[in-house]
Amino acid sequence: MTAPKRIVISGYYGLSNTGDEAVLASIVSGLRRHAGDDLDIVVLSGAPTETAETFGVRSVPRMNLRRVREVIHSCDLFISGGGSLLQDATSFKSLAYYLVLIGTARRAGRKVMVMGQGIGPLRRIASRRLTRHALDKVALITVRDAESADLLSQIGVKRPRIEVTADPTFALRPCPPEEAHKLLAEAGVNPDEDVVAVALREWPEAPGIEAAAVNALADLAKRHLARPLLVPMQMPGDVEMAQKIRRSLGDRIAVLPEGCSPAQVMGVISACGMVVAMRLHALIFAASAGVPALGISYDPKVTSFLAAAGQDGISLGEVSSGLLADRVIGSWNRRDDLAVRLGERVPKMRDLAEHNFRLAAELLQNP
């Protein structure tokens, strides 16, 4: 009997980030749809037991390099999967970690696919050189935006096939509406209330973002536009920030309970009238559900996505200048137009997300 094909998936998994867990859920289900249910999928994770139980895969500790090397050397396909893994804005150490894994798979003669990633920024000369060296000999690269493809070309990645697809998360489906409404009720939201979901994060280059958000949300609550619902996407940082804002504004602000799965977060967002977010995957959840959005452009990946989806954006400087509340109201008043744009663009994004998995299946099957 032929042994099942083994796929090793690397990413920012098992580290309590809703967006990255959504990417993993999408990749695992997409691979099974296109390459078969009998795959032996191994995920490198910060919480391997939890990852294995949640996704029905095998998992090894991402920092146990001996175990990681063993599974990579025995795999049929290594996937560096989703998110913003290859960038040095977070740290050079993070970039080096992911490049070392890619290099390990290449030297072991394994097929390597970079799947649905946003590449960059790569601010250091060393970052560009190392990324070029690691990626120029992989089998296939798919990126979630044209800017990432352009950056790969600029740093000299020429040999592998590069395709612009979409974030794998567009293949994710929300939880049932009744489950989402139960979560909203737990957050203290009444069934007849209009809701604006708000997904913020701390950012070193914008130390005043929390205070600016408090002022804007207080202004919106006074104008009775809609009930703000804070949606934490990274634990514990986003939860702590949400609780600070809640303490400042009281019951006028609702907070989504901790521990929600990506499908549950998407389901809650589907039930909202609008989303205001720094977190990219909150914006992707909104787009996928047809919910209009105002994105806070703290990073080029957010700016790029807003342009592709035809949604509104506001810069960090404008937020700091006290313009957030007025911009939210402006976007709220043109929700119908924003929703029409999503209806025109999201179906293609969803198909491109699915194309990631079709390409991976082809790569796995071809000698």
N, C-alpha and C positions, 0 to 999 in steps of 0.2 A: 504494500500500500504506500502511495506517495505521501511524503510528509507535507503538511500545509506550509504555504509560503510564509516566511517570517518577515514582518515589517517592524522596524524600530523607529519610534517617533520621538523627536527631541523638541522641546519648547519650554516656555515658562509655566510648567504645569505642576499642580499640587502645591501652589503657593498663594492660594486664596484670592486669585484675581478672576472675577466673573468673566471678563472678556476672553482671557486665555483659556479658561475652562470651556467656554462656548466654542472656541476654535477647535479644541481637542474633541469635544462631542461631535462637532460637524465632520471632522476628518475621519474619526473612527466609524461613524455611521455611513459616511460617503464611501469609504474604502470597502466596507462590507456590501454596500449596494452594487458596486461596480466590479469588485474583485472576488466576491464570495464571502459567505458567512464563516468559512472554515479557516480564515486567516489566523496566524499566530501573531497577534499584535502585542508589542512590548513598548511601554511608555516610560521614558526617563522622567521621574517625578520627585518633587520635594516631599510628597506624602504618598509613598507607593502603595501602602495598604488601602488607603482611601481611594486613590485613583483606580486601583484594580477592582474594588467593589463597585464604584460608581459607574465605570465604563465597560465592565466585563472584559478586561484585558489583563495581561501580565504586566507587572511594573517593577522597576528596580530603582534604587536611590540614585538621583541624578548626580550626586557628588561622590559616589562610590566608584572611582574610576576603574577599579579592577572589574567590578560587575558590569559596568558600562562597556568596557572594552570587550568583554566576553560576548555580550549579546550583539554588539556591532559586528564582531568578526564572524558571527554565525547567521547574519541576516541576509535576506535576498534583496531588500530595499531599505535604505536609510532615508527618512524624511525629516528635514529641518523645517518644522511646520508652523506656519502662521504667525501673526503678530509682528512686532518690531524687534526681532532678535538681533539683526545685524546692524547695529548702530552703536555709537560711542557717546551719546548724550547721557545715558544712564551711567555708564562707566566703561573704560577700556577693558577692564577685567571681564565684564559680562560678554562683550564682543569676542574676546579671546577664547572664552569657554566654548561658545557655539562654533567658532572656527576650528578649534582643536577637535571637536567631535566630527565635523565634516571631514577634516584632514585624516582622522583615524579611519573613517569609513572608506575614504578614497584609497589610502595606502593598503587597506585590507582587500582591495579589489571589489568592494561592494558598490552597487548602484546607489547614487545619491541624487535625491530630488529636493530642491528648495521650493516649498509650496506656499503660494498665496501670501508672501511676505511683503511688508513695507520696508524697503531698504533705506538706511540712513536715518539721521545725518551721520556722516563719517568726517569728523572735523580734523582728525589728526592725519598726517601723511602716513604714519605707520599703519593706521586703521585701513586706509585705502589700499596700501600695498598688500597687507595681509589678507584682506577680503578678496582682492583680485587673485592672489595666489591660490586661495582656498576654493574659490568658485569657478575658476577658469577651466577646471577639469571635471566638474560634476556632470551628470547626465542630462539634467533638465532643471530649468528655473522658471517658476511662475511667480509673478508679482501682482500685487493688488491695485497698482496704479501706474500710470505712464511715467510719472516722475521717478519711480524706483527703477524702471527700465532705463531711463535716461542716465541716472546715476551710475548704473552698472556699466553702461557704455563709456561714460566719462572716465571711470577708473580703469578701463581697459579689459573688462570681461568680454571675451569675443567668441570662445569656442563653443560653449553650450547653447542649446536652443533656449531662447528666452521668450515667454509669452506673457502678455498682460491679461490677467483674468480678473478675479475679484476676491475679496476676503472670504475665506471658507465659511464664515459665520452666516452668510446669506442663505446657506442651506439648512440652518437651524429652524425648527418650528416651535411656536410658543406652547405653553401649557394650556389646558382647556380653560375657557372663560370663567367657569364657575370656580376653578382653583385660584385664578387671578383675583376675582372679586372677594374671595375669602381672605387673601393676603391683604388686600386693600382695607377690608374691614378690621383686620388685626392692627393695621397701621392707624386706625381711627378715622378712615375716610368713609363718609356716608355714600350710599348707592347713587344718590341724585346729584352729587357734587361734580363740577368740572374740575379736572386735575391737571396740573403741570408737573411732569416728572423732572427732577433736577439732579444731575449727576456731576458733582464737582470733585476736584482733587487738589491736594497741596502741590505747589510748584515753586521751586527755589527762586525762579526769576520773577515771581509775582507774589511776594510775601503778604500783600494786602488783600489777596483774593477772598479770604474768609470774611473780613470786615465789609468788603464791597458787596459780597453776596448777602450778608445779613441786612444791609441797608436796602438792597434791591428787593429782597423777599418781603421785608417789612412794608415797603412801598406798595408792592403788588397785593399784599394782604389787605392794606387799607383801601385799595381801589376795588377789592372784591372781584378781581379778574378770574381767579380760579384758586383752588387749594394747592399750594406747593407740596410736593411729595419728594423728599430727599431719598435718592437711590444710591446707597453705597455699592461700589464695584470692586474695591480692593480693601481687604481686611488686614489689619485693624485700622489703617490710616483714615480711610473714607468714613468709617463708622464713628471714629472719634471726632472728626470734623463735623459730621452730621449732628452728633449729640451736642456739640458746642453751639451750633446754630440753633438747635431746638431749645437749648437752655436760654438763649438770648431772646427768642421770639415766642416761646410757649406753644400752646396748642394750635396756634394758627398754622404751624408747620407740622406735617406728618412725616414719619420716617419709616421706610420699608424695613420689616423685620430682618435680622441677620439670618444667614444660612440658606438663602434662597438659591435654587439652581439657576443656571443660565436660562432654561426654558421658562421658569417661573418669573424671572426678571423680565424677559421678553413679553410674557403674558400680561404682566402688570403694565408695562409700557404700552402694550396694544390697547389697553383700556383707558389710556390717558388722552387728553385733547391735544397735548403738545409736549415736546421734550426740550429742555435747556441743558446742554451738557458740554463739559470738557472731555469726558471719557469717550474715546472713539467708538467703542463697542456699544455704548448707550445710544449713540447716533445711528449706528448700523442696525441695532434692534429696532429703533424707531422707523428707519427707512424701510426695513423689511416688513414691518407691520403697517406701513402706509401712514404713519403718524408724523405730522410736520415737526420741524426742529429748528432751533437756533443753536448753533455750535459756537463755543468759545474757543477761538483759534490760538491755543497755547503752543501748538506744534505744527509743523508743515503737514503731517499726516491728516490732521483735522481739517486744515484749509483745503487740502487736495480732495478729501472726501466730500466736503460741503459743495465744492464746485461740481464734482461729478454727479452728485445727487440733486443739485439745484436747490439747495436749502440755504437759509440765512446764516450769516456768521457775524461775530463781533470779536474784536481784538482784545487782548489783555489790557492794553492801554485804555481802550474805551470803557472796559469794565471798571478799571481803577478810577476813571474820571466820573463815575456815577451814572453812566448811560445805560446800564443793563436793564433796569425796569422799563424804560421807554422803548428799548429795542424788543423786549419780550412782548410788550403790548402791541407794537407794530407787527411783529410776526404772528401774534395771536389773531389779529384782525385780518390777516391775509392767509389764513390756514388753508382755505379752499384752493388757492393758487399753488401753495407749496405741496399740497396733497396731489394735485394734478401732475406736478412735475415728478413726484415719486411714482405715480402710476405709469408714467411714460418711460422711466429709466430703470426702475428696480427689477422688472422681469428679466432684462438683459443681464443685470448684475447677478441675479440668482442663477441664470444659466451659466454664466462665466464661473461662478463659484463651483457649480457642479462639474464644470470642465476640468477643474483641478483633479478631481477624483478619477475622471475618465482617463486623463493622461497618466496618473499614477498606476492605474490598472494596466494600461498598455505597456508601461515601462516594466512592470512586474512580470508580464507575460512574455515579452520579447527577449530573446537571448542577447 
